[in-house]
Structure formats: structure tokens, C-alpha cells
Amino acid sequence: MTARVITVSDSVSRGEREDQSGPAAIAALLELGIESDLVVVPDGIESVTQALRTSIRHAKRLVITTGGTGFTQRDLTPEATRSVIDRPAPGISEAMRAATFGKNPYGILSRGVAGLVGTTLIINLPGSVSGVEESLLVIGDALSHAIALLEDPGDSHRA
């Protein structure tokens, strides 16, 4: 199974700053046994929506975004994600925020969402390296089960 990591950043996409969160996500996913590739796009609904739809067309089961989940005017990754997903998966984002509660005073400012488009799971992560690593540590154990459920054409919860 391969995943796609999408770094959402105006400055990285313009070459003004080195991407650190995308490579951190790739490394954390690899530790979970998930290989991934990386795409960088500027902030904004259209650029993120296009990158998400392209990832889905390339049959990626897991798409991780980093960045664009904060409070600035250009932080629109959650809005782009909501416009693409068919079914929300709020427990994923809730778990990531809850795990940082009390540890990182800014963790509650992340507006990231998660959801499903057909057999693809999309998860928004913060744009910081620590936010990426902490978030994937929290949800890592559940990711393989989530992917297995997406790949199962039947109902694996039958009694």
C-alpha cells in the first residue's frame, strides 16, 4: 500500500522555505510500514482540492496533508478536504487534538479534518514537524486497520 503526502505551503511551493513536515510524515509513515510519495502545493482551496482529487484518481488509499490547518486567511486545507470527502471520520482528528491537549498549547488551534472518499482516507495534519510526528503516533495503530477496512469489499464486522 502506498500513500501520498501533500505539503500545503505557499512558501515551500515557491521555493522560499525547505519542506520539513512532508519528509517527517513520510518517515513516520515508513515506520508504520507505509510507503509514500510527496507533493507540494500552495495554500488555498483550489490547489488542495486538485491535489486531493489527483491522489484519489491515482488510487491512493491514504492521503495525508501537512499544513494549512491553522487560523490564517490562507489556511484552507480543512475546507478543501470537506469539499472532497463523502463521509467524515471525526474520531481521527478528535484523537489527534485530544492527545496534544495539555502538552502543546497550540494543538487546539488545529482545524484539521479527516474523511473518506470511496476507498481513500484523507487526514489533515498540522504543518509543524512535531505536529506531524505527534499526530501520526496517536493514530498510527489504527491506520492499518482503517486501510484494511477500506480494501474489504464485504462487511468484515459480521458476527
C-alpha positions in Angstrom: 0.0 0.0 0.0 1.3 3.4 -0.9 0.2 6.7 0.5 0.5 10.3 -0.7 1.7 13.1 1.5 0.7 16.6 0.4 2.6 19.5 1.9 0.4 22.6 1.8 2.5 25.8 1.9 2.8 28.9 -0.1 6.5 29.5 0.9 7.6 25.9 0.3 5.8 25.8 -3.1 7.6 29.0 -4.1 11.0 27.5 -3.0 11.4 30.1 -0.3 11.5 27.6 2.5 12.5 23.9 2.8 9.7 21.4 3.4 10.2 19.7 6.7 6.8 18.5 7.6 6.3 16.4 4.4 9.5 14.4 4.9 8.6 14.0 8.6 5.3 12.5 7.5 7.0 10.2 5.0 9.4 9.0 7.7 6.7 8.4 10.3 4.6 6.5 7.7 7.5 4.4 6.7 8.0 3.4 10.4 4.4 2.2 10.2 5.2 0.1 7.1 3.5 2.6 4.7 5.5 3.8 1.7 4.5 7.2 0.4 5.3 9.9 -2.2 5.3 13.6 -1.7 3.6 16.5 -3.5 3.9 20.2 -2.6 1.1 22.7 -3.3 0.4 26.3 -2.3 -2.2 27.1 0.3 -5.8 27.6 -0.9 -8.9 25.6 -1.6 -8.4 25.1 -5.4 -4.8 23.9 -5.2 -5.5 21.5 -2.3 -8.7 20.2 -3.8 -6.9 19.5 -7.1 -4.1 17.7 -5.3 -6.6 15.6 -3.3 -8.6 14.6 -6.4 -5.4 13.7 -8.3 -4.3 11.5 -5.4 -7.7 9.7 -5.3 -7.5 9.1 -9.1 -4.1 7.5 -8.6 -5.8 5.0 -6.3 -4.1 6.2 -3.1 -5.7 4.5 -0.1 -4.3 7.1 2.3 -3.7 10.8 1.7 -2.0 12.8 4.4 -1.9 16.6 4.2 0.5 18.7 6.3 -0.2 22.4 6.8 -3.0 24.8 6.1 -5.0 23.8 9.2 -4.4 26.9 11.3 -6.1 30.3 11.7 -4.5 32.4 8.9 -6.6 33.6 6.0 -4.8 31.2 3.6 -5.2 28.1 5.9 -7.9 26.4 3.9 -6.9 22.8 3.9 -9.9 21.7 6.0 -12.3 23.5 3.7 -10.8 21.9 0.6 -10.9 18.5 2.3 -14.5 18.9 3.3 -15.4 19.7 -0.3 -13.9 16.4 -1.5 -14.8 13.8 1.2 -18.0 11.8 1.1 -18.0 10.7 4.7 -16.3 12.4 7.6 -14.1 10.5 10.1 -14.2 12.9 13.0 -12.7 10.5 15.6 -9.3 10.6 13.9 -9.0 14.4 14.2 -10.5 14.4 17.6 -7.9 11.8 18.8 -5.0 13.8 17.4 -6.2 17.1 19.1 -7.1 15.3 22.4 -3.6 13.7 22.6 -1.9 17.0 22.4 -4.2 18.7 24.9 -2.2 19.9 27.9 1.1 19.2 26.1 1.1 21.7 23.3 -1.0 24.9 24.0 -1.4 25.5 20.2 -2.6 22.0 19.4 -6.2 23.0 19.9 -5.9 25.6 17.2 -5.5 22.9 14.5 -8.7 22.8 12.4 -7.7 19.6 10.6 -10.4 17.1 9.5 -10.4 13.5 8.2 -12.7 11.7 6.0 -13.4 9.1 3.3 -13.8 9.3 -0.5 -14.7 5.9 -1.8 -11.8 3.7 -0.7 -9.4 6.6 0.2 -8.8 8.0 3.7 -7.8 11.7 3.8 -6.2 13.1 7.0 -5.2 16.7 7.6 -2.1 17.1 9.9 -0.6 20.3 11.2 2.3 21.9 9.3 4.9 21.5 12.0 7.3 18.6 12.3 6.3 18.0 15.9 2.6 18.2 15.0 3.0 15.6 12.2 5.0 13.2 14.4 2.7 13.5 17.4 -0.4 13.1 15.3 0.8 10.0 13.4 2.0 8.5 16.6 -1.5 8.8 18.0 -3.4 7.4 15.0 -0.7 5.0 13.7 -2.0 1.8 15.2 -5.5 2.5 13.8 -4.3 3.3 10.3 -3.6 -0.3 9.2 -7.0 -1.4 10.4 -8.7 1.5 8.6 -6.9 0.7 5.4 -7.8 -3.0 5.7 -11.5 -2.0 6.1 -11.3 0.2 3.0 -9.9 -2.6 1.0 -12.5 -5.1 2.2 -15.3 -5.3 -0.4 -17.6 -7.1 2.2 -18.7 -6.5 5.7 -15.8 -7.6 7.9 -17.9 -6.9 11.1 -20.4 -9.7 10.5 -21.0 -11.9 13.5 
